[in-house]
Amino acid sequence: MGWMDTLRQLMPSHPGAGDAVDWTAVEHSWGTGFPRDYQEFITLYGSGTVDDYLGFLLPEPRTAEGVEPTYQGMEAETLNALDFWQYKASEESRQSGLIAWGVDSSADILCWRVTDSDPDAWPVVVWNQDDAAWLEYPCGLVEFLCRVFRAEFDECPLGSVNLWGNASPLFLHHDEAARLRSQGLDPWTGEPDPFAGMFGD
């Protein structure tokens, strides 16, 4: 069984999840392809969050040189990661580029280290905010998620153990979470949200 099949068993998608992406435009903008497992993940799951903790970044064309990104998406989080990378990564590792693909509620940033012309060979690197350190894992995004959910690394890579050894992680696409909130429901419990409408949402 492949890692994507394993992920689908561990964390089923839901109707309406997934995003359509113009990969040609995105790859032209970034000057590189993207890993195939990430492309499959975006098609099946898309931009969303797991257990109200780990969020996935949708690929987006980069802004013009010298122009600040307008929101905290893939490009902005990549720039944030590069700031930490410059000062905290080893001298050898600093020769590689980074592209961010996820963020979590512990302020960790999850990236690929761009080590090779083949995106499928890029390892996952995690900026662990609590330890102020970079951690590297020689696997792709989907395998990384499966191994977090099954607690197969020596220790949890993230700042919280919310997902560590989690046998039934719940993924919600951002649009589905917004739909549930608009109905006055907490997206993660399905129960009435006592704060619904208090903040203009």
Secondary structure, 3 states (H helix, E strand, C coil): CCHHHHHHHHCCCCCCCCCCCCHHHHHHHHCCCCCHHHHHHHHHCCCEEECCCEEECCCCCCCCCCCCCCCCCHHHHHHHHHHHHHHHCCCCHHHCEEEEEEEECCCCEEEEEECCCCHHHCCEEEEECCCCEEEEECCCHHHHHHHHHCCCCCCCCCCCCCCCCCCCCCEEEHHHHHHHHHCCECCCCCCECCCCCCCCC
